[in-house]
Amino acid sequence: MVKIFFDFETTGCYWNFDAPVQIAAICEKDGEIIDSFNELCRTTVAISPQATKVHGITREMIKDKRGEAVVLRDFVRWIRNHNCDMLIGYNSKAFDLPMLEIRCAKFGIPGVSDIKHMDGYYNCVKLAKDRNYYNLKTILGRKWNLGAVAEVLGFNKDGAHDALTDVKMLRNIWNKVEHDYPDLIS
């Protein structure tokens, strides 16, 4: 089973208007990390001050990086080349995945929604909320950010809002939940 965990840091909080400035992913096969993807990218969409406050990425930091279209193309190719069975994100069905598809469409790049062999896309936060694993609803209330869930489950959240750090946290959370609740994706 090939799982790809992914995350974006973006220019703002609107999946249909903003753009990625960092794309990161980890590819895991049978429980072992076999590859990773992590790249800052230059975009023409202005980075909002609020976004920079969250992730620390500035226009200056991306000005000499490869362009968004090239990085997106390489990222989608990377996913396809790994014959991904499962694409896993943290609340990204509502954000990162639609942003990926809309930004790919903007540049004429085939997205990931048409990968035939992929079993599906899994949203870690939705599964955990729906099933109230670890009594997280009671513990966290409405605060379901990745760092809060990681902390409750005993994982280090230092460096949160760096896409690769977030992907590592996501992988840790997913693997713990999948281990403790074997019916996770049934």
C-alpha positions as CSV (number, residue, x, y, z in Angstrom):
1,M,0.0,0.0,0.0
2,V,1.4,3.4,-1.1
3,K,0.2,6.3,1.0
4,I,1.1,9.9,0.2
5,F,0.6,12.5,3.0
6,F,0.6,16.1,1.7
7,D,0.2,19.7,2.8
8,F,0.4,23.2,1.3
9,E,1.4,26.5,2.8
10,T,-0.4,29.2,0.9
11,T,-0.7,32.9,0.1
12,G,-4.0,33.1,2.1
13,C,-7.0,31.3,3.3
14,Y,-9.1,31.0,0.1
15,W,-8.6,27.8,-1.8
16,N,-10.3,29.3,-4.9
17,F,-8.3,32.5,-5.0
18,D,-5.0,32.0,-3.2
19,A,-2.0,29.8,-4.3
20,P,0.6,27.5,-2.8
21,V,4.0,28.9,-1.7
22,Q,5.2,25.6,-0.3
23,I,4.2,22.1,-1.2
24,A,5.3,19.1,0.8
25,A,4.5,15.4,0.8
26,I,5.8,12.1,2.2
27,C,5.4,8.9,0.3
28,E,5.1,5.8,2.5
29,K,5.1,2.2,1.3
30,D,4.1,-0.6,3.7
31,G,4.9,1.7,6.6
32,E,8.3,2.9,5.5
33,I,9.1,6.4,4.1
34,I,10.4,5.9,0.6
35,D,10.4,9.5,-0.7
36,S,9.5,13.1,0.1
37,F,8.7,16.2,-1.8
38,N,9.3,19.7,-0.3
39,E,9.5,22.8,-2.3
40,L,8.9,26.5,-2.0
41,C,7.4,28.0,-5.2
42,R,7.1,31.5,-6.7
43,T,3.6,32.6,-7.5
44,T,2.1,35.8,-8.9
45,V,-0.6,35.8,-6.1
46,A,0.4,38.2,-3.3
47,I,1.1,36.6,0.1
48,S,-1.2,38.1,2.6
49,P,0.3,39.5,5.8
50,Q,-1.9,37.1,7.8
51,A,-0.5,34.1,5.9
52,T,3.1,35.2,6.4
53,K,2.3,35.6,10.1
54,V,1.2,31.9,10.2
55,H,3.9,30.2,8.1
56,G,6.7,32.8,7.9
57,I,7.1,32.7,4.1
58,T,7.6,36.1,2.5
59,R,7.7,37.3,-1.1
60,E,11.5,37.7,-0.7
61,M,11.9,34.0,0.2
62,I,10.2,32.8,-3.0
63,K,11.3,35.4,-5.5
64,D,14.1,33.1,-6.9
65,K,12.3,29.8,-6.6
66,R,10.8,27.8,-9.4
67,G,7.4,29.0,-10.6
68,E,4.2,27.6,-9.3
69,A,3.2,25.9,-12.6
70,V,6.5,24.0,-12.8
71,V,6.4,22.9,-9.1
72,L,2.7,21.8,-9.4
73,R,3.5,19.8,-12.5
74,D,6.4,18.1,-10.8
75,F,4.3,17.4,-7.7
76,V,1.5,15.8,-9.6
77,R,4.0,13.8,-11.6
78,W,5.7,12.8,-8.4
79,I,2.3,11.5,-7.0
80,R,1.6,9.6,-10.2
81,N,5.1,8.1,-10.4
82,H,4.7,6.6,-6.9
83,N,1.4,4.8,-7.9
84,C,-0.3,6.3,-5.0
85,D,-3.1,4.1,-3.5
86,M,-4.1,6.7,-0.8
87,L,-3.8,10.5,-0.8
88,I,-4.0,11.7,2.8
89,G,-4.4,15.3,4.1
90,Y,-5.4,17.1,7.2
91,N,-8.6,19.0,6.6
92,S,-7.4,19.4,3.0
93,K,-10.5,18.0,1.3
94,A,-11.9,21.5,2.1
95,F,-8.8,23.4,1.2
96,D,-5.5,21.8,-0.2
97,L,-7.2,19.3,-2.6
98,P,-9.5,21.8,-4.2
99,M,-6.7,24.3,-4.4
100,L,-4.5,21.7,-6.1
101,E,-7.1,20.9,-8.6
102,I,-8.0,24.6,-9.4
103,R,-4.4,25.7,-9.7
104,C,-3.6,22.7,-11.9
105,A,-6.5,23.5,-14.1
106,K,-5.4,27.2,-14.3
107,F,-2.0,26.0,-15.8
108,G,-3.4,23.1,-17.9
109,I,-1.9,20.4,-15.7
110,P,-3.8,17.2,-15.1
111,G,-4.6,17.0,-11.4
112,V,-5.0,14.0,-9.2
113,S,-8.7,13.4,-9.2
114,D,-8.4,11.2,-12.3
115,I,-5.8,8.7,-10.9
116,K,-7.6,5.4,-11.7
117,H,-5.7,3.1,-9.4
118,M,-6.0,5.3,-6.3
119,D,-8.4,4.0,-3.7
120,G,-9.2,7.5,-2.6
121,Y,-8.5,10.6,-0.8
122,Y,-8.7,10.5,3.0
123,N,-9.3,13.5,5.3
124,C,-7.7,12.6,8.6
125,V,-9.4,15.3,10.6
126,K,-12.9,14.4,9.3
127,L,-12.4,10.7,10.2
128,A,-11.2,11.6,13.7
129,K,-14.0,14.1,14.3
130,D,-16.8,11.8,13.0
131,R,-15.7,8.9,15.2
132,N,-14.5,11.0,18.1
133,Y,-11.3,9.0,18.4
134,Y,-9.4,9.5,21.7
135,N,-12.3,11.6,22.9
136,L,-10.9,14.5,20.9
137,K,-14.2,16.3,20.6
138,T,-14.4,16.7,24.4
139,I,-10.7,17.6,24.8
140,L,-10.4,20.0,21.8
141,G,-13.9,21.3,21.4
142,R,-13.8,23.3,18.2
143,K,-10.0,23.7,18.1
144,W,-9.0,21.0,15.6
145,N,-5.8,22.3,14.1
146,L,-3.1,19.8,13.3
147,G,-0.8,21.0,16.1
148,A,-3.5,20.7,18.8
149,V,-4.4,17.1,17.7
150,A,-0.7,16.2,17.5
151,E,-0.1,17.6,21.0
152,V,-3.0,15.7,22.5
153,L,-1.8,12.4,20.9
154,G,1.7,13.0,22.3
155,F,3.5,14.2,19.1
156,N,5.9,17.1,18.9
157,K,4.3,20.1,17.2
158,D,7.4,22.3,17.0
159,G,7.8,23.9,13.6
160,A,4.1,23.7,12.8
161,H,3.0,25.6,9.6
162,D,6.0,24.5,7.7
163,A,4.4,22.2,5.2
164,L,7.0,19.3,5.6
165,T,6.7,19.5,9.4
166,D,3.0,19.4,9.1
167,V,3.1,16.4,6.8
168,K,5.3,14.6,9.4
169,M,2.8,15.4,12.1
170,L,-0.1,14.2,9.8
171,R,1.7,10.9,9.1
172,N,2.3,10.3,12.8
173,I,-1.4,11.0,13.6
174,W,-2.7,8.9,10.8
175,N,-0.5,5.9,11.6
176,K,-1.4,6.1,15.3
177,V,-5.1,6.3,14.5
178,E,-4.8,3.5,11.9
179,H,-2.9,1.3,14.4
180,D,-5.3,2.0,17.3
181,Y,-8.5,1.8,15.2
182,P,-8.0,-0.8,12.4
183,D,-11.5,0.1,11.1
184,L,-10.3,3.6,10.2
185,I,-11.0,3.4,6.5
186,S,-13.7,0.8,6.4
